[in-house]
Amino acid sequence: MTSSERQAKLLGATLRVANNIASILNPQELLQKTVAIICEEFSFYYAGVFLLDEKNEYAVLKAGCGKAGDAMLSENHHLKVGGNSMIGTAISTQKARIALDVGEEAIHFSNPHLPNTRSEMALPLTVGTSVLGAVTVQSVEESAFSDDDISTLQGMADQLAIAINNAHQHAENQLLFQQAERRARLLDAANEVGRGVASILELAELLPKTVDIICDAYNFYYAGVFLIDENQEYAVLRAGRGEAGKAMIAANHKLKLGGNSMIGMAARERIARISLDVEGEDAFFRNPHLPETRSEMALPLCIGKNCLGAVTVQSVEGYAFSGDDIQTLQTMADHLAIAINNANLLKEVERAHAELLRTKTYEALSSATTEAIHWIGNKALPMTTTATRMMEDLNEAELDVESLKEDLGMIDESARLIMDVKEALLGPARETAPRPVMLTDIWLASAYHASTPSEKLTVKSAPDAPLAFGDSTQLVRAFGNLLRNADESGAKNITIETMPSTQKGFVTTRISDDGIGIPEEMQDKIWASFFSTKGEGFKGMGLAACLHIISQLNGSISVESVPEKGTTFTIELPAAEMTSADLKNAPSKVTLIALEGEWASFINAALQNAGTSVLAKFDPGVDLLLLDETLADETLPTLEKLGSKTLILSAAPKVENITKYLQSGVKDVVLKPYTVEELGKVLG
């Protein structure tokens, strides 16, 4: 083959190489395909591409032909720039080097993976004045290259250098695009967090929802919110994702401010902190609940100069965060800090309002107490003066029977009035300890004792309303006062509702009527004893008694009223903590006489689950007859021979009623059970 033919062949191969690699933008794919094409097109024994490392100290093999190339890549094969190698020299001088006989070449790296190499050419990869690396092409023939080949093959190397540079620029552009896209996605997620928590003003709801939104929006392994304690010593975990978060909250997990933790440092210094590899991080708390954490970011929650706490976000991937992420993720933390601050401010406003209301109430009660003392004094005075006069009459033995009767009548009347006040404000001595009670049934019992017409009354309960914890006897008295209050206001309709409370651990019940309402200026005064909006003839003690009873049960009562439209009283009572129990030793056959509703359904279900046959009518063969007190008056005359098997169940037994029922021949009068455990005691 003539020299010109050889040059034409090399030039054609160079063009084919250039055409094949021009459109490849993946750097590794480009290099690997290049060495394969070079060996195929030029029929070389071996070809390899070296690129400079970051410090420009070594040329590192990035792609090589065949098994020899794979072996060297696995060994991270590299050659020192300017060292004792063709590649190192070509890079340092930016000139091609040829070794026609490698055995005689002073500058040659003898490679055990390429024992058959006899000649080699090293071609620098340059773009402008920058050198990227070099290409080695090797042959099993001696003198396989000539100086004339340099210009032709260098053209191929130059095309490769341009393709490598383009691929690197494309990769950098893609990285910049991905970073911009990531930043936009993180900002969108931060705004989503902001929108999701902005309207939540209860910390118990705000913080758990926030960690869920963060983990879902950012796809993080874990997120947690810490708030600084009152002593400014610790950051205390208030919400955490998943089971790990629940376990840490249960253990009262906290981290010392400025201590050996990302959260402690971020909260004290008010600066975000990143650990791309937690294994090498000094300020990192190794948490046994989060064993898979590989990188973490701690973001301070700040309002002005005030730091409220910090947020931790954690990933199972190392180097999951970049410095650019701080700005976008801090935006999310700032949204959260504002929401927490708003919730705290609302709590302060509520506390201030409650304190103001408490002060007004105490003022009203103080005034009412003074009035009560005067009232009692006025009622007691006739008793003392009359008793003195009677004593004088007796001493003088001037007995006037009619006069004595009149005096005794005055004493009796005054004493009864004083007892009425005592009964209204304090009630009878507490007969039962607080227990789980069914509020719908308490209202029905109250309506029975208050003689509230059933056609006026609507009682309903949410299916998930819990039982309250309280004294049923006292609650019947309080609710009865509210029912009488509604009836006396001229209400035609009275509606009772019971539902779960918005306060954790409480149940809400309210009574609404369409009566005359309460003027706004009097709504703070109605809780005072002897104050009434109804005029003469009303003692004004019912609502004062309600407030006293409900407060004693750790509950609260409030009023909303619009004159001429009606009044609503809302009562919050502690919810009962329920435990499961089985009904044991239940009778085989029971008759239940009760109004249809929640309580009757409960008793029916409990008995039937225990295998008891429950009847709704009289049957001499039953073991026991359970009779609701609200139906006792109309039912007792029809009992005949079943009296001795009858238990009357009352939410608030009264002494006079118990006496009446026992005289009629019933077995006993007992407190109504509202749990399976209590029902078992009644049946036992």
C-alpha positions in Angstrom: 0.0 0.0 0.0 1.4 3.4 -1.0 1.8 6.2 1.4 -1.0 8.2 -0.3 -3.4 5.2 -0.2 -2.6 4.7 3.5 -3.3 8.4 4.2 -6.6 8.2 2.3 -7.6 5.1 4.3 -6.7 6.8 7.6 -8.5 9.9 6.7 -11.6 8.0 5.7 -11.5 6.1 9.1 -11.1 9.4 10.9 -14.2 10.8 9.2 -16.2 7.7 10.2 -15.0 8.0 13.8 -16.0 11.7 13.8 -19.5 10.9 12.3 -20.1 8.1 14.8 -19.3 10.1 17.9 -20.5 13.6 17.0 -24.1 13.0 18.3 -23.1 11.2 21.6 -23.6 13.5 24.6 -23.2 11.0 27.4 -19.5 11.3 28.4 -19.0 7.6 29.4 -20.9 6.3 26.4 -18.9 8.6 24.2 -15.5 7.4 25.4 -16.3 3.7 25.4 -17.8 3.8 21.9 -14.8 5.9 20.7 -12.2 3.3 21.6 -14.3 0.6 20.1 -14.7 2.5 16.8 -11.0 3.4 16.7 -9.9 -0.2 17.1 -12.5 -1.4 14.5 -11.9 1.3 11.9 -8.1 1.5 12.2 -7.5 -2.2 13.0 -5.5 -1.3 16.1 -4.5 -3.8 18.8 -5.7 -1.5 21.6 -7.0 2.0 22.1 -7.7 3.9 25.4 -8.8 7.4 26.4 -7.3 9.1 29.4 -8.7 12.3 31.0 -7.0 14.6 33.5 -8.0 14.5 37.2 -9.3 17.5 39.0 -5.8 18.5 40.1 -4.2 17.9 36.6 -1.7 15.6 38.2 -2.7 12.3 36.7 -4.2 11.1 33.4 -6.9 8.6 34.5 -8.0 5.8 32.1 -11.7 6.4 31.4 -12.3 3.9 28.5 -10.2 1.0 27.0 -10.8 -1.7 24.4 -11.5 -5.3 25.4 -10.6 -7.3 28.5 -7.4 -5.4 28.9 -9.3 -2.2 29.1 -11.9 -3.6 31.6 -9.0 -4.9 33.8 -7.3 -1.5 33.8 -10.5 0.4 34.5 -11.2 -1.9 37.5 -7.7 -1.1 38.8 -8.3 2.7 38.4 -5.3 2.8 36.0 -3.6 6.2 35.9 -0.4 7.8 34.7 1.4 10.8 36.0 1.4 13.8 33.8 4.9 14.4 32.4 6.0 11.1 33.9 7.6 8.1 32.2 4.8 7.3 29.8 3.8 8.3 26.3 0.4 9.5 27.6 1.9 11.6 30.4 4.4 13.2 28.0 1.8 13.9 25.2 -0.4 15.7 27.8 2.5 17.8 29.4 3.8 18.8 26.0 0.4 18.9 24.2 2.2 17.1 21.3 1.6 13.7 19.8 4.3 11.0 20.5 5.2 8.0 18.4 7.1 4.9 19.6 7.8 2.7 16.5 9.5 0.1 18.7 8.4 0.2 22.3 11.2 -2.0 23.4 13.7 0.7 22.5 11.5 3.7 23.6 12.8 5.4 26.7 9.5 7.0 27.4 7.1 4.2 27.5 4.9 2.6 30.2 5.3 -1.2 30.0 1.8 -2.4 30.6 1.4 -6.1 31.7 -2.2 -6.1 30.4 -0.9 -5.3 26.9 2.1 -7.6 26.4 1.8 -7.7 22.5 2.2 -4.0 22.0 5.1 -3.2 19.6 4.3 0.4 18.6 2.3 3.2 20.2 1.0 6.6 19.4 -0.2 9.1 22.1 -2.4 11.9 20.9 -3.2 14.9 23.1 -6.9 15.9 23.4 -7.0 19.7 23.3 -9.6 22.3 22.8 -8.1 25.7 22.2 -5.4 26.1 24.8 -6.9 23.6 27.2 -5.8 20.0 27.3 -8.4 17.4 28.4 -6.3 14.3 28.3 -4.9 11.9 25.6 -5.7 9.0 23.4 -3.4 5.9 23.1 -3.5 3.7 20.0 -1.3 0.6 20.0 -0.4 -2.0 17.4 1.2 -5.5 17.5 3.4 -4.4 14.5 6.6 -2.6 14.8 6.8 0.7 12.9 3.0 0.7 12.5 2.9 4.5 12.6 4.7 7.2 10.6 5.2 10.9 11.3 2.8 11.5 8.4 0.1 9.6 10.4 0.2 12.2 13.2 -1.6 14.9 11.4 -4.3 12.5 10.2 -4.8 10.8 13.5 -4.5 14.0 15.4 -7.5 15.2 13.4 -9.4 12.3 14.8 -8.2 13.2 18.3 -9.3 16.8 17.9 -12.7 15.7 16.8 -12.9 13.4 19.9 -11.7 16.3 22.1 -14.5 18.5 20.7 -17.0 15.7 21.3 -15.8 15.2 24.9 -15.9 18.9 25.6 -19.4 19.1 24.1 -20.5 16.1 26.3 -19.0 17.7 29.4 -20.8 21.0 28.6 -24.0 19.2 28.0 -23.6 17.3 31.3 -22.9 20.6 33.1 -26.0 22.2 31.4 -28.1 19.2 32.3 -26.8 19.5 35.9 -27.6 23.2 36.0 -31.1 22.5 34.5 -31.7 19.7 37.1 -30.6 22.0 39.9 -32.9 24.7 38.6 -35.7 22.2 38.3 -35.0 20.9 41.8 -34.9 24.4 43.2 -38.3 25.2 41.5 -39.7 21.9 42.9 -38.5 22.6 46.4 -39.9 26.1 46.2 -43.3 24.7 45.1 -43.1 22.2 48.0 -42.2 25.0 50.4 -45.2 27.0 49.2 -47.4 23.9 49.6 -46.2 23.5 53.2 -47.1 27.2 53.7 -50.5 26.8 52.2 -51.1 23.6 54.1 -50.3 25.0 57.6 -51.2 28.7 57.3 -54.8 28.3 58.5 -54.1 25.8 61.3 -53.9 27.5 64.7 -53.7 24.5 67.0 -50.2 23.2 67.6 -51.4 19.7 68.3 -52.8 19.6 64.7 -50.3 22.0 63.0 -47.0 20.2 63.8 -47.9 16.6 62.9 -49.5 17.7 59.7 -46.4 19.7 58.9 -44.0 16.8 59.1 -46.3 14.7 57.0 -46.5 17.4 54.3 -42.7 17.8 54.4 -42.0 14.1 54.0 -44.6 13.7 51.2 -43.7 16.9 49.3 -39.9 16.4 49.5 -39.8 12.6 49.6 -37.7 12.6 52.8 -37.1 9.6 55.0 -37.9 11.5 58.2 -38.9 15.0 59.4 -39.4 16.3 62.9 -40.2 19.6 64.6 -38.5 20.7 67.8 -39.6 23.6 69.9 -37.5 25.3 72.6 -38.6 24.8 76.2 -39.5 27.6 78.6 -36.0 27.6 80.2 -34.3 28.0 76.8 -32.2 24.9 77.5 -33.5 22.2 75.3 -35.2 21.7 71.9 -38.0 19.3 72.6 -39.5 17.1 69.9 -43.1 18.0 69.4 -43.9 16.2 66.2 -42.1 13.4 64.2 -42.9 11.3 61.2 -44.2 7.8 61.5 -43.5 5.2 64.2 -40.0 6.6 64.9 -41.6 10.0 65.7 -44.3 8.4 68.0 -41.6 6.5 69.9 -39.4 9.6 70.4 -42.4 11.8 71.5 -43.4 9.1 74.0 -39.9 9.1 75.4 -39.9 13.0 75.6 -37.0 13.2 73.2 -35.1 16.5 73.5 -31.7 17.8 72.5 -29.6 20.4 74.4 -29.2 23.8 72.6 -25.7 24.1 71.2 -25.0 20.5 72.2 -23.7 17.7 70.0 -26.6 17.6 67.6 -27.6 19.3 64.3 -30.8 20.6 65.9 -29.1 22.0 69.0 -26.6 23.9 66.9 -29.1 25.2 64.4 -31.5 26.4 67.2 -28.7 28.1 69.1 -26.9 29.7 66.2 -30.1 30.3 64.2 -28.3 29.1 61.0 -29.2 26.1 58.9 -26.8 23.2 59.1 -26.1 20.4 56.6 -24.5 17.0 57.0 -23.9 15.3 53.7 -22.5 12.3 55.4 -23.5 11.8 59.0 -20.9 9.2 59.6 -18.2 11.9 59.5 -20.2 14.6 61.2 -19.2 15.6 64.8 -22.4 17.6 65.5 -24.7 14.7 64.8 -27.0 12.9 67.3 -27.0 9.2 66.4 -30.6 8.2 66.9 -31.4 4.5 67.4 -34.9 5.2 66.1 -33.5 6.4 62.7 -30.7 4.0 61.8 -31.0 4.6 58.0 -30.2 8.3 58.1 -27.3 9.2 55.8 -27.6 12.9 55.4 -29.5 15.6 57.5 -30.4 19.2 57.3 -31.4 21.2 60.4 -33.4 24.4 59.8 -34.0 27.1 62.5 -37.5 28.3 63.1 -37.1 32.0 63.6 -39.4 35.0 63.9 -37.2 38.2 63.8 -34.6 37.7 66.5 -36.6 35.1 68.3 -35.9 31.4 67.6 -38.8 29.1 68.3 -37.0 25.8 67.5 -35.8 23.9 64.5 -36.9 21.4 61.9 -34.9 18.3 61.0 -35.1 16.7 57.5 -33.3 13.4 56.9 -32.6 11.2 53.9 -31.4 7.6 53.5 -29.1 8.9 50.7 -25.7 10.4 51.3 -25.2 13.9 49.8 -28.9 14.3 49.5 -28.7 18.1 50.1 -26.8 20.9 48.5 -25.9 24.4 49.7 -28.5 25.7 47.3 -31.2 23.7 49.1 -30.8 25.8 52.2 -32.5 28.8 50.7 -35.5 26.9 49.4 -35.9 24.6 52.4 -35.5 27.6 54.8 -38.5 29.2 53.0 -40.5 26.2 54.1 -39.2 26.5 57.7 -40.0 30.3 57.7 -43.6 29.4 56.6 -43.8 27.0 59.5 -42.3 29.5 62.0 -45.0 32.0 61.1 -47.7 29.4 61.6 -46.3 28.4 65.0 -46.0 32.0 66.0 -49.6 32.6 65.0 -50.8 29.6 67.0 -48.9 30.8 70.0 -50.3 34.3 69.6 -53.8 32.9 69.4 -53.2 30.9 72.6 -52.0 34.1 74.3 -55.2 35.9 73.2 -57.3 33.1 74.4 -55.6 33.0 77.7 -56.0 36.8 78.1 -59.7 36.5 77.1 -60.2 33.7 79.6 -58.5 35.7 82.3 -60.7 38.7 81.5 -63.8 36.5 81.6 -62.7 34.9 84.8 -62.1 38.3 86.4 -65.6 39.5 85.3 -67.1 36.2 86.6 -65.4 36.5 89.9 -66.6 40.1 90.2 -70.1 39.1 89.4 -69.9 36.2 91.9 -68.4 38.4 94.6 -71.3 40.8 94.1 -73.8 37.9 94.1 -72.2 36.5 97.3 -72.8 39.9 99.0 -76.4 39.8 97.8 -76.7 36.2 99.0 -75.5 37.1 102.5 -78.0 40.0 102.7 -80.8 37.8 101.4 -80.0 35.0 103.9 -79.7 37.6 106.6 -83.1 39.1 105.7 -84.7 35.6 105.7 -83.0 34.6 108.9 -84.0 37.8 110.8 -87.7 37.0 111.1 -86.7 33.6 112.5 -84.7 35.1 115.3 -87.1 37.9 116.1 -90.1 35.5 116.0 -88.3 33.0 118.2 -87.5 35.8 120.7 -91.1 36.9 120.8 -92.3 33.3 121.3 -89.9 32.9 124.2 -91.1 36.1 125.8 -94.7 34.9 125.4 -93.9 31.6 127.0 -92.1 33.2 129.9 -95.0 35.5 130.6 -97.4 32.5 130.1 -99.5 34.6 127.9 -100.3 32.0 125.3 -102.0 33.1 122.2 -102.4 30.0 120.1 -103.2 31.8 116.9 -100.2 34.1 117.3 -97.9 31.1 118.0 -99.2 29.4 114.9 -98.5 32.6 112.9 -95.0 32.8 114.3 -94.2 29.2 113.6 -95.5 29.6 110.1 -93.1 32.5 109.6 -90.2 30.4 110.9 -91.2 27.5 108.7 -91.4 29.7 105.6 -88.0 31.3 106.2 -86.4 28.0 106.9 -87.8 26.5 103.7 -86.6 29.4 101.6 -83.1 29.0 103.0 -83.2 25.2 102.3 -84.4 26.0 98.8 -81.4 28.1 98.2 -79.1 25.4 99.6 -80.7 22.8 97.4 -80.5 25.0 94.3 -76.9 26.1 94.7 -75.3 23.1 96.4 -77.7 20.3 95.8 -77.9 17.2 98.0 -74.7 15.6 99.2 -72.9 13.8 96.3 -74.1 10.3 96.2 -72.0 8.8 93.5 -68.3 9.1 92.4 -67.7 10.5 88.9 -68.0 7.7 86.3 -68.6 7.2 82.6 -72.0 8.6 81.7 -74.1 8.7 78.5 -75.0 12.3 78.0 -78.0 11.7 75.8 -79.6 9.5 78.5 -78.6 12.1 81.2 -80.6 14.7 79.2 -83.6 12.4 78.9 -83.5 11.8 82.7 -83.2 15.5 83.3 -86.2 16.2 81.1 -88.1 13.6 83.2 -87.3 15.2 86.5 -87.8 18.7 85.1 -91.2 17.8 83.6 -90.1 19.1 80.2 -92.8 18.3 77.6 -91.5 15.6 75.2 -93.1 17.3 72.2 -90.7 20.3 72.7 -87.6 18.2 73.0 -85.2 16.8 70.3 -82.2 14.8 71.6 -79.6 13.6 69.1 -76.0 12.3 69.4 -73.1 11.8 66.9 -72.3 8.1 66.4 -68.7 8.7 67.6 -69.5 10.8 70.6 -67.7 9.4 73.7 -69.1 8.9 77.1 -68.5 11.8 79.5 -66.8 11.4 83.0 -69.0 12.9 85.7 -71.5 12.5 88.5 -74.9 11.6 86.9 -76.9 12.8 89.8 -75.3 16.3 89.7 -75.5 16.4 85.9 -79.2 15.6 86.0 -79.6 18.6 88.3 -77.5 20.9 86.1 -79.2 19.8 82.9 -82.6 20.1 84.5 -81.9 23.7 85.4 -81.0 24.4 81.7 -84.2 22.7 80.5 -86.3 24.7 83.0 -84.5 27.9 81.9 -85.4 27.1 78.3 -89.0 26.3 79.2 -89.3 29.5 81.2 -87.9 31.6 78.3 -91.0 30.7 76.3 -89.2 28.2 74.0 -91.4 26.1 71.7 -88.5 23.9 70.6 -85.5 22.6 72.6 -82.7 20.8 70.8 -80.0 18.7 72.5 -76.9 17.7 70.6 -73.8 15.7 71.8 -70.7 15.2 69.8 -66.9 14.8 70.0 -65.2 18.0 71.2 -62.5 19.9 69.3 -60.6 19.8 72.6 -58.7 16.6 73.0 -60.0 14.5 75.9 -63.4 16.2 76.1 -67.0 15.7 74.8 -69.3 18.5 73.8 -73.0 18.8 74.5 -75.2 21.8 73.9 -78.8 22.8 74.4 -80.5 25.3 72.0 -83.9 26.9 72.3 -86.0 29.5 70.4 -87.0 31.4 73.5 -86.7 35.1 74.2 -83.0 35.1 74.5 -80.6 37.0 76.9 -79.6 40.6 76.3 -75.9 40.9 75.5 -75.2 43.2 78.4 -76.5 40.6 80.8 -74.8 37.5 79.5 -71.8 37.9 81.8 -74.1 38.3 84.9 -76.3 35.3 84.4 -73.9 33.0 86.3 -74.3 35.0 89.5 -76.6 33.7 92.2 -79.9 35.5 92.6 -79.6 37.2 89.3 -82.4 36.6 86.9 -83.5 38.2 83.5 -87.1 36.9 84.0 -88.2 39.4 86.7 -90.1 38.9 90.0 -90.8 35.4 91.1 -87.6 33.8 89.8 -84.8 33.2 92.3 -81.9 33.3 89.8 -80.0 30.3 91.1 -80.3 27.7 88.3 -77.4 28.9 86.1 -75.2 29.6 89.1 -75.7 26.0 90.1 -74.9 24.8 86.6 -71.6 26.7 86.6 -70.7 25.3 90.0 -71.5 21.6 89.1 -69.8 21.6 85.7 -66.7 23.4 87.1 -66.5 20.8 89.9 -66.4 18.2 87.1 -63.4 20.0 85.4 -65.7 21.1 82.6 -66.8 24.4 81.2 -70.1 26.1 80.1 -70.6 29.0 77.8 -73.6 30.9 76.3 -74.5 32.4 73.0 -77.8 34.3 72.7 -79.6 36.6 70.4 -82.6 38.4 71.9 -86.0 37.2 70.5 -84.3 34.4 68.6 -83.0 32.0 71.2 -80.1 30.8 73.4 -77.5 28.1 73.1 -75.5 26.8 76.1 -72.4 24.8 75.2 -70.9 22.4 77.8 -67.5 20.8 77.6 -67.0 17.8 79.9 -64.0 15.4 80.3 -64.4 12.3 78.1 -64.3 9.0 79.9 -61.4 6.6 79.3 -63.0 3.4 78.3 -61.8 -0.2 78.9 -63.1 -3.3 77.4 -65.0 -5.8 79.6 -67.0 -9.0 79.2 -70.4 -9.5 80.9 -70.2 -12.5 83.1 -72.9 -14.6 84.9 -75.7 -12.8 83.0 -79.3 -14.0 83.4 -80.7 -16.2 80.7 -83.8 -14.2 80.1 -84.4 -10.5 80.9 -87.2 -8.0 80.1 -86.1 -4.5 79.4 -88.6 -1.6 79.6 -87.0 1.6 78.4 -87.4 4.3 75.8 -85.9 3.5 72.4 -82.5 5.2 72.0 -78.8 5.0 72.7 -79.0 3.6 76.3 -81.6 0.9 75.4 -79.5 -0.1 72.4 -76.4 -0.4 74.6 -78.1 -2.6 77.2 -79.7 -4.8 74.5 -76.3 -5.3 72.8 -74.4 -6.0 76.0 -77.0 -8.6 77.2 -77.3 -10.3 73.8 -73.5 -10.5 73.4 -73.5 -12.4 76.8 -76.1 -14.8 75.5 -79.0 -13.3 77.3 -82.5 -13.4 75.7 -83.9 -9.8 75.9 -87.6 -9.3 75.8 -89.4 -6.0 75.4 -92.6 -7.1 77.2 -93.7 -8.7 80.5 -93.1 -12.4 80.9 -93.5 -14.2 84.2 -90.6 -16.5 83.1 -87.9 -13.9 83.0 -85.1 -13.9 85.6 -85.1 -10.1 85.9 -87.1 -7.0 84.7 -85.0 -3.9 84.1 -87.2 -0.7 84.2 -86.0 2.7 83.2 -87.1 5.2 85.9 -88.5 7.6 83.2 -91.2 4.9 82.5 -91.7 3.8 86.1 -94.8 5.8 87.0 -96.8 4.5 84.1 -95.3 0.9 84.3 -95.4 0.1 88.0 -99.2 -0.3 88.2 -99.0 -3.0 85.5 -96.2 -5.1 87.0 -98.5 -7.4 89.1 -96.4 -10.4 90.2 -93.2 -9.2 88.5 -92.5 -6.5 91.1 -90.1 -8.7 93.1 -88.0 -9.3 89.9 -87.9 -5.6 89.0 -84.9 -3.3 89.2 -85.6 0.3 88.6 -82.6 2.0 86.9 -82.2 5.8 87.7 -79.6 8.3 86.5 -80.3 10.4 89.6 -82.2 8.5 92.4 -84.1 10.7 94.8 -84.8 9.5 98.3 -88.6 10.2 98.1 -88.8 8.3 94.8 -86.7 5.4 96.1 -89.1 5.1 99.1 -92.1 5.2 96.8 -90.7 2.5 94.4 -89.7 0.2 97.2 -93.1 0.5 98.8 -94.7 -0.6 95.5 -92.8 -3.9 95.9 -89.9 -3.6 93.4 -86.6 -5.5 94.1 -84.4 -2.4 94.2 -83.6 1.0 92.8 -80.0 1.3 91.4 -77.9 3.7 89.4 -78.2 3.3 85.7 -75.2 1.5 84.2 -73.4 3.1 81.2 -70.6 0.6 80.8 -70.5 -3.2 80.5 -68.6 -3.3 83.8 -71.3 -1.4 85.6 -74.0 -3.5 84.0 -72.3 -6.6 85.4 -72.4 -5.2 88.9 -76.1 -4.4 88.6 -76.9 -7.9 87.4 -74.6 -9.5 89.9 
